[in-house]
C-alpha cells in the first residue's frame, strides 16, 4: 500500500482555470505538507498543517489554499492558474513537526 | 533561518567507484538532517536521516552519511556505485518542532559512467 498518495499524477490546464490536487496518507501521521519543485528542481515548502493549525509560507500567493477534511488528507486548491504555477507539487507527511517526512509521488502541473 | 548548500550541481562517477556528495548546512542549533533521492520522474525517497546520537548513520541502498558539527557538514557516501544510483540527490535540514518544513539544498545530479 502506498503510504502517501497524490492524484492526479499529471495535470494539464489552461491559464485562469481553478484546479485541485488531492493528497492522502495512511501512516496515521499528524502533520502534512505541500512542497513545490520548480523547473530547476528546487524544492520549497508551501504549507504545513498540524493539528488543524495551518502554517503558510509567506511567499505563497493566496490563490493557493490547502484544505484538510480530516487528518489523513490535505488537498491543494489553486485558483486562477498562471503560467508560473507550472511545477511538480509534492505532498508529504510526518508523525509530528519533528518527524521524518515521507513524500508522495508528486503531481506534475502544466499551465498553458 | 536555516540553509543548505550542495556545492556540486553535477557529479560523474564510474560504476563501481566510490562516491561522496557534499552537504553543508547553516543553523544555530543541532538540526535534523536528511538525504533524499529522486529518480527521473519519481518522487522523493528517504535514504537516511540524522536526529542525534551516533554521527555516522547508515541508510538504504548501501549509503551512509556522517554528521560533522565542527564543519557543519553531512556528506553522503557510498563505497561502490551502481548504474541504478543515477539520480538527483537532495540534502535537507529540519528544525525540532519547526513548522517551516524541510529546507532543501538545490540538489546534486549524479551521473554514472559505465
Backbone of each chain as ProteinMPNN parsed JSONL, in Angstrom:
{"seq_chain_A": "XXXXXXXXXXXXXXXXXXXXXXXXXXXXXXXXXXXXXXXXXXXXXXXXXXXXXXXXXXXXXXXXXXXXXXXXXXXXXXXXXXXXXXXXXXXXXXXXXXXXXXXXXXXXXXXX", "coords_chain_A": {"N_chain_A": [[0.834, -1.2, 0.0], [0.474, 2.229, -0.814], [2.084, 4.772, 0.974], [1.935, 7.607, 1.061], [-0.143, 9.189, -1.065], [-0.977, 10.792, -4.169], [-3.246, 12.539, -6.241], [-4.22, 14.166, -9.252], [-1.636, 12.396, -11.128], [-0.574, 13.698, -13.298], [-1.349, 16.918, -14.584], [-2.773, 18.966, -16.837], [-3.616, 22.149, -17.854], [-5.473, 25.169, -18.627], [-4.484, 28.611, -18.487], [-5.863, 30.63, -15.939], [-7.768, 28.865, -15.087], [-9.287, 26.931, -12.368], [-7.996, 24.537, -10.153], [-7.601, 21.388, -8.416], [-5.513, 19.435, -6.28], [-5.186, 16.28, -4.862], [-4.267, 14.759, -1.748], [-3.396, 11.991, 0.185], [-2.639, 10.248, 3.177], [-1.734, 7.187, 4.683], [-0.463, 6.642, 7.011], [-1.065, 7.342, 9.538], [-0.152, 9.745, 10.45], [0.274, 13.013, 11.998], [0.896, 15.394, 10.843], [0.99, 17.247, 7.836], [2.188, 18.298, 4.598], [2.757, 20.622, 1.89], [4.864, 20.883, -0.894], [6.642, 22.712, -3.41], [8.231, 21.999, -6.438], [10.4, 23.49, -8.59], [11.266, 24.245, -12.05], [13.981, 24.004, -12.047], [14.395, 22.067, -10.289], [14.377, 22.823, -7.638], [13.254, 22.577, -4.352], [10.65, 23.759, -2.333], [9.029, 24.625, 0.672], [5.524, 24.991, 0.939], [3.183, 24.875, 2.544], [2.464, 23.847, 5.901], [0.601, 21.606, 7.913], [-0.727, 21.018, 10.929], [-2.399, 19.399, 13.47], [-4.804, 20.797, 12.928], [-3.817, 23.312, 12.625], [-2.692, 25.7, 10.426], [0.214, 26.487, 8.77], [1.567, 28.944, 6.903], [3.7, 29.524, 4.192], [5.0, 32.614, 3.655], [5.56, 33.524, 1.15], [3.89, 32.319, -0.607], [1.361, 32.701, -2.98], [-2.002, 33.913, -2.367], [-3.749, 32.63, -3.959], [-3.398, 29.993, -3.723], [-4.673, 27.459, -1.736], [-4.772, 25.328, 0.982], [-6.714, 22.503, 1.985], [-8.048, 20.603, 4.547], [-9.883, 17.92, 5.028], [-9.863, 15.871, 6.868], [-7.598, 14.203, 9.169], [-6.052, 12.577, 7.582], [-5.927, 13.605, 5.064], [-4.829, 16.173, 2.869], [-5.609, 18.543, 0.791], [-4.868, 20.488, -2.139], [-5.88, 23.51, -3.367], [-5.996, 25.507, -6.222], [-6.472, 28.637, -7.476], [-7.306, 30.596, -10.366], [-5.135, 29.922, -12.242], [-1.729, 30.426, -13.191], [0.931, 30.838, -15.634], [3.373, 30.561, -14.34], [2.836, 28.821, -12.329], [3.301, 26.319, -13.135], [4.813, 23.342, -12.334], [6.206, 20.767, -10.209], [4.311, 19.357, -7.712], [4.582, 18.329, -4.442], [3.279, 16.319, -1.927], [3.649, 15.669, 1.547], [4.105, 13.826, 4.61], [4.396, 13.626, 8.205], [5.026, 12.209, 11.465], [4.925, 14.088, 13.5], [5.719, 17.583, 13.982], [8.407, 17.351, 14.214], [9.172, 15.046, 13.044], [10.319, 12.51, 10.69], [9.857, 13.168, 7.275], [7.719, 11.849, 4.834], [7.333, 11.427, 1.422], [4.933, 11.969, -1.202], [4.303, 10.777, -4.607], [4.265, 12.954, -6.283], [2.744, 15.588, -8.243], [2.527, 16.552, -11.477], [2.166, 19.591, -12.78], [1.072, 21.423, -15.496], [0.65, 24.481, -16.902], [-0.968, 26.041, -19.477]], "CA_chain_A": [[0.0, 0.0, 0.0], [1.223, 3.471, -0.888], [1.968, 5.485, 2.24], [1.447, 8.939, 0.731], [-0.578, 9.149, -2.464], [-1.454, 12.047, -4.718], [-3.957, 12.466, -7.52], [-3.718, 13.271, -10.294], [-0.183, 12.372, -11.312], [-0.323, 14.749, -14.277], [-2.453, 17.853, -14.715], [-2.526, 19.976, -17.858], [-4.775, 23.011, -17.81], [-5.309, 26.494, -19.223], [-4.364, 29.771, -17.591], [-7.112, 31.179, -15.429], [-8.623, 27.817, -14.508], [-9.121, 26.538, -10.965], [-7.765, 23.097, -10.08], [-7.27, 20.831, -7.102], [-4.689, 18.233, -6.186], [-5.536, 15.583, -3.622], [-3.206, 14.02, -1.065], [-3.859, 11.128, 1.268], [-1.604, 9.434, 3.809], [-2.282, 6.109, 5.507], [0.559, 6.366, 8.017], [-1.517, 7.793, 10.848], [0.618, 10.922, 10.83], [-0.474, 14.189, 12.431], [1.331, 16.593, 10.138], [1.102, 17.115, 6.383], [2.871, 19.422, 3.962], [2.854, 20.748, 0.438], [6.087, 21.472, -1.411], [6.683, 22.984, -4.847], [9.539, 21.804, -7.07], [10.376, 24.263, -9.822], [11.894, 23.631, -13.23], [15.383, 23.734, -11.719], [14.334, 21.006, -9.271], [14.468, 23.366, -6.29], [12.084, 22.25, -3.528], [10.374, 24.766, -1.33], [7.816, 24.389, 1.436], [4.42, 25.922, 0.734], [2.326, 24.839, 3.719], [2.442, 22.696, 6.788], [-0.704, 21.534, 8.575], [-0.542, 20.167, 12.095], [-3.461, 19.55, 14.465], [-5.732, 21.822, 12.449], [-3.157, 24.607, 12.51], [-2.061, 25.861, 9.131], [1.351, 27.402, 8.721], [1.688, 29.314, 5.495], [4.893, 30.226, 3.753], [4.512, 33.94, 3.297], [5.786, 33.811, -0.261], [2.909, 31.608, -1.423], [0.205, 33.564, -3.3], [-3.242, 33.473, -1.74], [-4.508, 31.79, -4.907], [-3.193, 28.621, -3.266], [-5.285, 27.239, -0.432], [-4.875, 23.929, 1.393], [-7.942, 22.15, 2.692], [-7.864, 19.306, 5.203], [-11.165, 17.406, 5.522], [-9.568, 15.05, 8.036], [-6.159, 14.133, 9.432], [-5.363, 11.782, 6.565], [-5.994, 14.265, 3.764], [-4.538, 17.598, 2.725], [-5.763, 18.853, -0.626], [-4.364, 21.802, -2.536], [-6.699, 24.179, -4.357], [-5.306, 26.617, -6.868], [-7.387, 29.465, -8.253], [-6.747, 31.487, -11.388], [-3.797, 29.4, -12.534], [-0.817, 31.229, -14.003], [1.996, 30.056, -16.266], [4.428, 30.318, -13.355], [2.452, 27.759, -11.389], [3.769, 25.039, -13.683], [5.825, 22.791, -11.431], [5.803, 19.495, -9.597], [3.849, 19.603, -6.352], [4.731, 17.144, -3.604], [2.689, 16.231, -0.609], [4.454, 14.879, 2.476], [3.535, 13.731, 5.96], [5.282, 13.182, 9.271], [4.309, 11.907, 12.701], [4.691, 15.386, 14.109], [6.533, 18.616, 13.34], [9.832, 16.997, 14.291], [9.363, 13.709, 12.499], [10.771, 12.286, 9.323], [8.806, 13.41, 6.291], [7.591, 10.895, 3.744], [6.79, 12.172, 0.299], [4.152, 11.337, -2.243], [4.983, 10.66, -5.905], [4.272, 14.23, -6.998], [1.775, 15.919, -9.292], [3.167, 17.417, -12.463], [1.187, 20.555, -13.255], [1.494, 22.245, -16.624], [-0.335, 25.52, -17.211], [-0.736, 26.511, -20.857]], "C_chain_A": [[0.864, 1.244, 0.0], [1.008, 4.268, 0.384], [1.387, 6.876, 2.04], [1.11, 8.927, -0.759], [-1.134, 10.499, -2.883], [-2.208, 11.76, -6.007], [-4.322, 13.882, -7.949], [-2.197, 13.256, -10.342], [0.244, 13.46, -12.294], [-1.567, 15.625, -14.39], [-2.05, 18.921, -15.717], [-3.79, 20.829, -17.951], [-4.46, 24.373, -18.422], [-5.141, 27.537, -18.127], [-5.746, 30.241, -17.171], [-8.033, 30.145, -14.814], [-8.336, 27.633, -13.017], [-8.97, 25.021, -10.925], [-7.437, 22.679, -8.652], [-6.388, 19.605, -7.247], [-4.99, 17.595, -4.834], [-4.337, 14.831, -3.064], [-3.814, 13.236, 0.084], [-2.677, 10.375, 1.846], [-2.273, 8.403, 4.726], [-1.303, 5.693, 6.608], [0.117, 6.747, 9.423], [-0.781, 9.02, 11.351], [-0.285, 12.106, 11.173], [-0.186, 15.431, 11.605], [1.46, 16.304, 8.652], [1.621, 18.409, 5.782], [2.594, 19.431, 2.459], [4.158, 21.455, 0.097], [5.91, 21.72, -2.916], [8.107, 22.752, -5.344], [9.522, 22.498, -8.428], [11.153, 23.56, -10.93], [13.376, 23.34, -13.02], [15.507, 22.716, -10.593], [14.495, 21.527, -7.844], [13.16, 23.136, -5.552], [11.892, 23.298, -2.461], [9.046, 24.485, -0.652], [6.77, 25.44, 1.101], [3.576, 26.032, 2.001], [2.715, 23.662, 4.609], [1.139, 22.77, 7.58], [-0.587, 20.53, 9.705], [-1.634, 20.443, 13.114], [-4.361, 20.75, 14.152], [-5.118, 23.224, 12.417], [-2.407, 24.669, 11.195], [-0.952, 26.887, 9.226], [1.623, 27.691, 7.251], [3.041, 29.96, 5.254], [4.446, 31.553, 3.161], [4.722, 34.281, 1.827], [4.752, 33.14, -1.166], [1.722, 32.533, -1.713], [-1.079, 33.025, -2.683], [-4.183, 32.776, -2.714], [-4.397, 30.316, -4.531], [-3.829, 28.473, -1.883], [-5.341, 25.74, -0.128], [-6.175, 23.705, 2.155], [-7.751, 20.75, 3.269], [-9.205, 18.82, 5.739], [-11.007, 16.51, 6.75], [-8.058, 14.889, 8.125], [-5.382, 13.429, 8.324], [-5.289, 12.464, 5.208], [-5.593, 15.73, 3.865], [-4.543, 17.902, 1.24], [-5.285, 20.268, -0.906], [-5.252, 22.357, -3.63], [-5.937, 25.376, -4.917], [-6.315, 27.355, -7.735], [-6.612, 30.289, -9.278], [-5.309, 31.116, -11.749], [-3.025, 30.302, -13.482], [0.278, 30.326, -14.573], [3.076, 29.654, -15.254], [4.084, 29.262, -12.317], [2.873, 26.39, -11.891], [4.948, 24.543, -12.859], [5.382, 21.383, -11.038], [5.459, 19.789, -8.143], [3.89, 18.286, -5.58], [4.005, 17.341, -2.288], [3.606, 15.386, 0.261], [3.728, 14.795, 3.806], [4.613, 13.29, 6.942], [4.461, 12.968, 10.537], [3.956, 13.194, 13.442], [5.638, 16.381, 13.451], [8.021, 18.296, 13.372], [10.151, 15.687, 13.598], [9.885, 13.682, 11.081], [9.602, 12.479, 8.364], [8.877, 12.379, 5.175], [6.792, 11.552, 2.627], [5.926, 11.315, -0.612], [4.898, 11.352, -3.558], [5.013, 11.949, -6.709], [3.148, 14.351, -8.009], [2.429, 16.931, -10.213], [2.121, 18.298, -13.109], [1.79, 21.371, -14.386], [0.358, 23.195, -16.966], [-0.008, 26.105, -18.577], [-1.377, 27.879, -21.097]], "O_chain_A": [[1.862, 1.318, 0.717], [-0.129, 4.426, 0.83], [0.466, 7.282, 2.749], [1.975, 8.686, -1.602], [-1.685, 11.246, -2.075], [-1.854, 10.856, -6.764], [-4.692, 14.708, -7.115], [-1.549, 14.041, -9.65], [1.303, 14.068, -12.135], [-2.693, 15.137, -14.304], [-1.112, 19.686, -15.487], [-4.894, 20.306, -18.105], [-3.301, 24.681, -18.699], [-5.597, 27.361, -16.997], [-6.683, 30.243, -17.971], [-8.974, 30.494, -14.1], [-7.326, 28.092, -12.484], [-9.722, 24.301, -11.582], [-7.056, 23.491, -7.809], [-6.502, 18.842, -8.206], [-5.043, 18.27, -3.806], [-3.499, 14.33, -3.813], [-4.632, 13.747, 0.848], [-1.807, 9.914, 1.106], [-3.233, 8.702, 5.437], [-1.313, 4.553, 7.072], [0.839, 6.504, 10.39], [-0.785, 9.302, 12.549], [-1.426, 12.201, 10.721], [-0.934, 16.408, 11.658], [1.971, 15.258, 8.252], [1.507, 19.479, 6.381], [2.253, 18.415, 1.853], [4.516, 22.47, 0.695], [5.141, 21.037, -3.592], [9.069, 23.242, -4.753], [8.736, 22.145, -9.306], [11.628, 22.436, -10.767], [13.959, 22.523, -13.732], [16.58, 22.527, -10.021], [14.728, 20.737, -6.93], [12.086, 23.458, -6.06], [12.834, 23.684, -1.768], [8.06, 24.15, -1.308], [7.079, 26.627, 0.991], [3.288, 27.131, 2.475], [3.218, 22.638, 4.146], [0.64, 23.855, 7.879], [-0.375, 19.34, 9.474], [-1.789, 21.574, 13.574], [-4.629, 21.593, 15.009], [-5.826, 24.209, 12.205], [-1.589, 23.802, 10.888], [-1.152, 28.006, 9.699], [1.879, 26.782, 6.462], [3.474, 30.83, 6.011], [3.604, 31.59, 2.263], [4.122, 35.228, 1.318], [4.748, 33.376, -2.374], [1.139, 33.091, -0.783], [-1.224, 31.817, -2.498], [-5.285, 32.376, -2.339], [-5.201, 29.492, -4.967], [-3.557, 29.26, -0.976], [-5.904, 24.972, -0.908], [-6.667, 24.582, 2.865], [-7.343, 19.828, 2.563], [-9.629, 19.262, 6.807], [-11.918, 16.408, 7.572], [-7.322, 15.375, 7.266], [-4.186, 13.666, 8.153], [-4.648, 11.946, 4.293], [-5.961, 16.433, 4.806], [-3.603, 17.565, 0.519], [-5.295, 21.13, -0.027], [-5.375, 21.759, -4.699], [-5.321, 26.146, -4.181], [-6.936, 26.767, -8.62], [-5.443, 30.626, -9.088], [-4.387, 31.913, -11.573], [-3.572, 30.86, -14.433], [0.525, 29.224, -14.083], [3.617, 28.55, -15.311], [4.934, 28.858, -11.523], [2.809, 25.408, -11.152], [5.953, 25.238, -12.708], [4.343, 20.886, -11.471], [6.247, 20.41, -7.43], [3.32, 17.278, -5.997], [4.107, 18.381, -1.638], [4.271, 14.479, -0.24], [2.842, 15.601, 4.093], [5.605, 12.667, 6.565], [3.348, 13.479, 10.666], [2.843, 13.363, 13.94], [6.292, 16.05, 12.462], [8.806, 18.9, 12.641], [11.309, 15.268, 13.576], [9.892, 14.689, 10.374], [8.493, 12.007, 8.617], [9.947, 12.08, 4.644], [5.735, 12.143, 2.849], [6.149, 10.115, -0.773], [6.008, 11.88, -3.634], [5.716, 12.03, -7.717], [2.666, 13.359, -8.556], [2.83, 18.016, -9.793], [1.29, 17.828, -13.887], [2.875, 21.936, -14.254], [-0.754, 22.768, -17.279], [1.095, 26.602, -18.803], [-1.281, 28.421, -22.198]]}, "seq_chain_B": "XXXXXXXXXXXXXXXXXXXXXXXXXXXXXXXXXXXXXXXXXXXXXXXXXXXXXXXXXXXXXXXXXXXXXXXXXXXXXXXXXXXXXXXXXXXXXXXXXXXXXXXXXXXXXXXXXX", "coords_chain_B": {"N_chain_B": [[17.297, 31.867, 9.983], [17.415, 28.545, 8.65], [19.744, 27.067, 6.283], [20.827, 25.259, 3.364], [23.567, 23.994, 1.598], [24.543, 22.535, -1.349], [27.317, 22.008, -2.909], [28.052, 20.873, -5.355], [26.711, 20.696, -8.481], [26.537, 18.853, -10.539], [27.762, 15.531, -10.647], [29.991, 13.131, -11.867], [30.565, 9.725, -11.924], [32.351, 6.704, -12.178], [30.975, 3.449, -12.719], [31.075, 1.29, -9.975], [32.993, 2.727, -8.652], [33.865, 4.779, -5.776], [31.757, 7.101, -3.949], [31.122, 10.444, -2.974], [28.97, 12.832, -1.828], [28.568, 16.203, -1.231], [27.377, 18.199, 1.497], [26.499, 21.09, 3.151], [25.34, 22.844, 5.978], [23.487, 25.525, 7.5], [22.701, 26.52, 10.606], [21.596, 27.469, 13.838], [21.325, 25.754, 16.059], [21.401, 22.23, 16.911], [20.604, 20.502, 14.097], [18.022, 18.558, 12.427], [18.904, 16.221, 9.985], [18.793, 15.176, 6.612], [18.964, 12.945, 3.826], [17.639, 12.7, 0.639], [16.589, 10.892, -2.284], [15.887, 11.314, -5.708], [14.655, 9.771, -8.415], [14.477, 9.987, -12.022], [11.46, 11.533, -12.945], [10.187, 10.631, -10.712], [9.089, 10.431, -7.226], [10.297, 11.609, -4.012], [12.591, 9.751, -2.215], [13.449, 8.648, 0.981], [16.752, 8.362, 2.02], [18.463, 8.331, 4.269], [18.781, 9.506, 7.692], [19.639, 11.909, 10.22], [19.206, 12.396, 13.585], [20.089, 12.45, 16.252], [22.759, 11.283, 18.447], [24.856, 8.627, 17.367], [27.153, 9.764, 15.031], [27.659, 8.778, 12.541], [25.642, 7.576, 10.166], [23.681, 4.941, 8.865], [22.101, 4.089, 5.815], [19.582, 3.233, 3.387], [20.164, 1.123, 0.477], [22.922, 0.885, 0.626], [24.097, 3.31, 1.32], [25.704, 5.809, 3.351], [26.089, 8.402, 5.814], [27.854, 11.088, 7.353], [27.685, 13.096, 10.146], [29.185, 16.074, 10.846], [29.725, 18.249, 13.19], [31.553, 20.325, 13.628], [32.274, 21.116, 11.116], [29.897, 21.728, 10.027], [28.661, 19.902, 8.313], [27.223, 17.261, 6.329], [27.882, 14.851, 4.75], [27.258, 12.583, 2.096], [27.916, 9.178, 1.421], [29.067, 6.398, -0.565], [30.461, 3.257, -0.993], [30.725, 1.836, -3.423], [29.386, 2.509, -6.424], [26.378, 1.865, -8.312], [24.861, 1.476, -11.543], [22.193, 2.021, -11.25], [22.1, 3.936, -9.339], [22.111, 6.416, -10.422], [20.708, 9.541, -10.308], [18.907, 12.3, -8.791], [20.102, 13.927, -5.964], [19.19, 15.053, -2.794], [19.961, 17.066, -0.076], [18.699, 17.867, 3.13], [17.523, 19.995, 5.763], [15.991, 20.037, 8.926], [14.052, 21.469, 11.582], [13.771, 21.043, 15.044], [10.532, 20.61, 16.125], [9.765, 22.545, 14.41], [7.642, 24.412, 12.271], [8.158, 25.058, 9.756], [8.723, 23.234, 7.833], [10.925, 21.213, 5.772], [14.125, 22.433, 4.799], [15.609, 22.492, 1.761], [18.607, 21.61, -0.069], [19.938, 22.537, -3.31], [20.261, 20.325, -4.77], [22.134, 17.551, -6.145], [23.125, 16.264, -9.165], [23.629, 13.055, -10.078], [25.645, 11.256, -12.211], [26.29, 8.193, -13.738], [28.992, 6.578, -15.101], [29.61, 3.97, -17.466]], "CA_chain_B": [[16.695, 30.76, 9.24], [18.4, 27.558, 8.246], [20.011, 26.967, 4.848], [21.583, 24.08, 2.965], [24.347, 24.176, 0.386], [25.145, 21.385, -2.02], [28.184, 22.752, -3.828], [28.219, 20.204, -6.643], [25.446, 20.582, -9.216], [26.643, 17.578, -11.234], [28.936, 14.692, -10.353], [30.07, 11.942, -12.713], [31.35, 8.683, -11.27], [32.349, 5.425, -12.895], [30.331, 2.353, -11.994], [31.998, 0.567, -9.114], [33.831, 3.664, -7.912], [33.258, 5.323, -4.562], [31.013, 8.34, -4.148], [30.852, 11.32, -1.842], [28.21, 14.031, -2.16], [28.771, 17.148, -0.144], [26.253, 18.974, 2.007], [26.785, 21.952, 4.293], [24.118, 23.483, 6.45], [23.638, 26.669, 8.391], [21.623, 26.542, 11.596], [22.195, 27.808, 15.121], [21.3, 24.641, 16.998], [21.587, 20.945, 16.234], [19.467, 20.291, 13.199], [17.753, 17.233, 11.881], [19.487, 16.216, 8.654], [18.236, 14.122, 5.781], [19.274, 12.808, 2.409], [16.597, 12.095, -0.177], [16.967, 10.642, -3.661], [14.779, 11.424, -6.656], [14.929, 9.225, -9.748], [13.746, 10.768, -13.028], [10.012, 11.395, -12.985], [9.69, 9.97, -9.498], [9.029, 11.227, -6.008], [11.479, 11.643, -3.151], [12.735, 8.599, -1.329], [14.384, 8.898, 2.078], [17.921, 7.488, 2.073], [18.893, 8.232, 5.659], [18.498, 10.7, 8.486], [20.346, 12.072, 11.486], [18.493, 13.179, 14.587], [21.003, 12.595, 17.384], [23.493, 10.054, 18.719], [25.984, 8.266, 16.512], [27.235, 10.726, 13.93], [27.721, 8.034, 11.286], [24.346, 6.92, 10.017], [23.552, 4.044, 7.726], [20.823, 4.216, 5.147], [19.23, 2.178, 2.441], [20.918, 1.014, -0.769], [24.353, 0.93, 0.883], [24.552, 4.674, 1.579], [25.934, 6.26, 4.708], [26.423, 9.821, 5.908], [28.495, 11.435, 8.613], [27.42, 14.434, 10.664], [30.357, 16.709, 11.459], [29.263, 19.535, 13.724], [32.601, 21.357, 13.507], [32.31, 21.543, 9.723], [28.509, 21.944, 9.58], [28.516, 19.1, 7.097], [26.511, 15.977, 6.409], [28.198, 14.315, 3.435], [26.722, 11.259, 1.769], [28.951, 8.346, 0.812], [28.772, 5.015, -0.936], [31.765, 2.694, -1.381], [30.755, 1.351, -4.799], [28.098, 2.901, -7.019], [25.765, 1.024, -9.343], [24.229, 2.327, -12.555], [20.86, 2.403, -10.781], [22.204, 5.064, -8.401], [21.983, 7.672, -11.164], [19.505, 10.215, -9.82], [19.135, 13.598, -8.149], [20.221, 13.73, -4.52], [18.886, 16.265, -2.049], [20.217, 17.166, 1.349], [17.687, 18.735, 3.728], [17.643, 20.25, 7.197], [14.743, 20.311, 9.62], [14.182, 22.081, 12.896], [12.942, 20.356, 16.049], [9.286, 21.311, 16.418], [9.559, 23.654, 13.494], [6.519, 24.279, 11.345], [8.588, 25.579, 8.464], [9.037, 22.155, 6.913], [12.33, 20.987, 5.499], [14.83, 23.313, 3.87], [16.382, 21.62, 0.874], [19.638, 22.1, -0.962], [19.495, 22.598, -4.699], [20.387, 19.007, -5.374], [23.298, 17.126, -6.928], [22.743, 15.293, -10.184], [24.668, 12.016, -10.16], [25.732, 10.529, -13.476], [27.147, 7.008, -13.613], [29.615, 6.144, -16.356], [29.834, 2.514, -17.499]], "C_chain_B": [[17.79, 29.807, 8.771], [18.595, 27.582, 6.734], [20.865, 25.738, 4.59], [22.3, 24.37, 1.661], [24.859, 22.832, -0.113], [26.018, 21.973, -3.124], [28.339, 22.14, -5.223], [26.872, 20.047, -7.335], [25.393, 19.24, -9.943], [27.877, 16.843, -10.742], [28.852, 13.473, -11.249], [31.034, 10.952, -12.076], [31.278, 7.412, -12.115], [31.677, 4.35, -12.056], [31.381, 1.555, -11.23], [32.917, 1.467, -8.299], [33.104, 4.155, -6.675], [32.656, 6.69, -4.855], [30.979, 9.137, -2.859], [30.138, 12.562, -2.366], [28.244, 14.957, -0.964], [27.495, 17.919, 0.218], [26.73, 19.785, 3.209], [25.506, 22.668, 4.695], [24.471, 24.668, 7.328], [22.428, 26.691, 9.301], [22.249, 26.697, 12.968], [22.265, 26.662, 16.109], [21.56, 23.34, 16.23], [20.369, 20.66, 15.37], [19.142, 18.812, 13.036], [18.239, 17.276, 10.433], [19.02, 14.995, 7.883], [18.933, 14.118, 4.408], [18.107, 12.084, 1.736], [17.151, 11.88, -1.584], [15.716, 10.714, -4.535], [15.233, 10.873, -8.004], [14.08, 9.986, -10.758], [12.254, 10.478, -13.037], [9.396, 10.769, -11.751], [9.612, 10.943, -8.33], [10.327, 11.143, -5.231], [11.479, 10.446, -2.218], [13.78, 8.918, -0.264], [15.515, 7.88, 2.051], [18.37, 7.255, 3.517], [18.625, 9.549, 6.369], [19.391, 10.706, 9.721], [19.5, 12.942, 12.398], [19.415, 13.473, 15.776], [21.799, 11.307, 17.513], [24.66, 9.847, 17.776], [26.023, 9.157, 15.272], [27.395, 10.063, 12.569], [26.425, 7.237, 11.166], [24.33, 6.086, 8.741], [22.175, 4.198, 7.118], [20.544, 3.038, 4.244], [20.172, 2.202, 1.248], [22.419, 1.156, -0.561], [24.921, 2.315, 1.136], [24.785, 4.902, 3.069], [26.254, 7.747, 4.677], [27.003, 10.094, 7.273], [28.211, 12.885, 8.967], [28.694, 14.942, 11.33], [29.96, 18.114, 11.883], [30.287, 20.641, 13.472], [32.678, 21.91, 12.088], [30.919, 21.862, 9.174], [28.243, 21.166, 8.296], [27.785, 17.802, 7.375], [26.674, 15.334, 5.035], [27.708, 12.884, 3.278], [27.79, 10.454, 1.054], [28.395, 6.986, 0.428], [30.072, 4.41, -1.461], [31.85, 2.261, -2.842], [29.398, 1.621, -5.45], [27.693, 1.928, -8.12], [25.057, 1.951, -10.319], [22.864, 2.831, -12.081], [20.901, 3.548, -9.771], [22.103, 6.408, -9.115], [20.651, 8.324, -10.831], [19.9, 11.6, -9.336], [19.113, 13.363, -6.642], [20.041, 15.059, -3.801], [19.243, 16.09, -0.577], [19.181, 18.141, 1.929], [17.922, 18.87, 5.217], [16.271, 20.574, 7.762], [15.034, 20.835, 11.005], [13.258, 21.368, 13.863], [11.712, 21.19, 16.355], [8.972, 22.437, 15.461], [8.425, 23.404, 12.525], [6.895, 24.75, 9.949], [8.921, 24.496, 7.459], [10.535, 21.987, 6.763], [12.862, 22.07, 4.567], [15.762, 22.434, 3.062], [17.54, 22.364, 0.219], [19.127, 22.027, -2.387], [19.703, 21.288, -5.455], [21.701, 18.802, -6.097], [22.844, 16.041, -7.88], [23.887, 14.301, -10.357], [24.548, 11.256, -11.476], [26.691, 9.369, -13.29], [27.667, 6.621, -14.994], [29.838, 4.638, -16.34], [31.317, 2.183, -17.415]], "O_chain_B": [[18.929, 30.207, 8.53], [17.732, 28.052, 5.993], [21.543, 25.239, 5.488], [21.716, 24.923, 0.729], [25.521, 22.093, 0.615], [25.506, 22.391, -4.163], [28.719, 22.835, -6.165], [25.992, 19.348, -6.834], [24.359, 18.572, -9.968], [28.907, 17.454, -10.456], [27.797, 12.855, -11.384], [32.166, 11.294, -11.734], [30.237, 7.104, -12.695], [31.795, 4.342, -10.831], [32.429, 1.196, -11.766], [33.554, 1.006, -7.352], [31.894, 3.976, -6.534], [32.982, 7.343, -5.846], [30.824, 8.573, -1.776], [30.648, 13.256, -3.245], [27.984, 14.549, 0.168], [26.666, 18.236, -0.635], [27.291, 19.24, 4.159], [24.696, 23.047, 3.849], [25.59, 24.796, 7.825], [21.292, 26.854, 8.855], [23.306, 26.129, 13.241], [23.187, 26.61, 16.923], [21.897, 23.363, 15.047], [19.244, 20.586, 15.864], [19.9, 17.94, 13.458], [18.009, 18.261, 9.731], [18.872, 13.911, 8.447], [19.412, 15.142, 3.922], [17.654, 11.029, 2.18], [18.059, 12.586, -2.023], [14.642, 10.245, -4.158], [16.102, 11.454, -8.655], [13.064, 10.573, -10.388], [11.835, 9.324, -13.126], [8.217, 10.416, -11.748], [10.009, 12.104, -8.428], [11.337, 10.659, -5.741], [10.497, 10.169, -1.528], [14.867, 9.403, -0.577], [15.269, 6.674, 2.058], [18.622, 6.121, 3.926], [18.291, 10.559, 5.75], [19.835, 9.663, 10.199], [19.126, 14.062, 12.05], [19.501, 14.61, 16.24], [21.554, 10.347, 16.783], [25.367, 10.794, 17.43], [25.029, 9.28, 14.556], [27.276, 10.732, 11.543], [26.154, 6.34, 11.965], [24.877, 6.464, 7.705], [21.194, 4.412, 7.83], [21.186, 1.991, 4.329], [20.889, 3.178, 1.032], [23.127, 1.518, -1.5], [26.142, 2.471, 1.163], [24.155, 4.277, 3.922], [26.642, 8.286, 3.641], [26.68, 9.407, 8.242], [28.469, 13.791, 8.174], [29.214, 14.321, 12.256], [29.869, 19.033, 11.07], [29.918, 21.767, 13.14], [33.103, 23.047, 11.885], [30.774, 22.22, 8.005], [27.684, 21.688, 7.332], [27.74, 17.317, 8.505], [25.726, 15.278, 4.251], [27.747, 12.087, 4.215], [28.491, 10.974, 0.186], [27.417, 6.494, 0.992], [30.722, 5.019, -2.311], [32.925, 2.31, -3.44], [28.389, 1.029, -5.068], [28.52, 1.274, -8.756], [24.696, 3.074, -9.969], [22.429, 3.921, -12.455], [19.857, 4.074, -9.388], [22.016, 7.443, -8.455], [19.592, 7.735, -11.045], [21.052, 12.018, -9.45], [18.226, 12.69, -6.115], [20.663, 16.061, -4.155], [18.877, 15.106, 0.065], [18.83, 19.129, 1.284], [18.459, 17.965, 5.856], [15.489, 21.299, 7.147], [16.132, 20.661, 11.534], [12.096, 21.114, 13.546], [11.822, 22.336, 16.791], [8.026, 23.197, 15.67], [8.272, 22.294, 12.015], [6.044, 24.83, 9.063], [9.357, 24.796, 6.348], [11.316, 22.548, 7.53], [12.162, 22.555, 3.679], [16.6, 21.721, 3.614], [17.474, 23.57, -0.018], [18.034, 21.524, -2.647], [19.359, 21.171, -6.632], [22.306, 19.749, -6.598], [22.26, 15.036, -7.474], [24.991, 14.683, -10.743], [23.503, 10.696, -11.805], [27.781, 9.54, -12.746], [26.898, 6.371, -15.923], [30.215, 4.083, -15.308], [31.689, 1.009, -17.429]]}, "name": "protein", "num_of_chains": 2, "seq": "XXXXXXXXXXXXXXXXXXXXXXXXXXXXXXXXXXXXXXXXXXXXXXXXXXXXXXXXXXXXXXXXXXXXXXXXXXXXXXXXXXXXXXXXXXXXXXXXXXXXXXXXXXXXXXXXXXXXXXXXXXXXXXXXXXXXXXXXXXXXXXXXXXXXXXXXXXXXXXXXXXXXXXXXXXXXXXXXXXXXXXXXXXXXXXXXXXXXXXXXXXXXXXXXXXXXXXXXXXXXXXXXXX"}
